[in-house]
Amino acid sequence: MDPVEAVVITSVVAMTVGIPFLGLTLRFSLKPVMEAFIRLREAQLGQHPDTAMLKARVAHLEHMLEIHGLIDDRRALPLPSATSERVSSSVSLKDRERV
């Protein structure tokens, strides 16, 4: 077997076996990165269903705090010391809803 023939056979075998292995390696290494990127973009745009559920849950919790008189404004929470005073004077611990 002459050296040129050996190099050609080695190259053909390396490409036949190497290209599929390279493709599989790239697929398995890039798939998690692309999924994470897609989820990040969905979360930033607010299209993820978990984001909508979380917004609804936070709105409900804020509503419950307003009912119990713990917050007056949705954007501003009272200081922790003022909260404990307001809770003890306005709502007993038995009447509070556990969250």
Secondary structure as UniProt FT lines:
FT   HELIX           3..45
FT   HELIX           49..67
FT   TURN            68..69
FT   TURN            74..75
FT   HELIX           80..90
FT   TURN            93..95
//
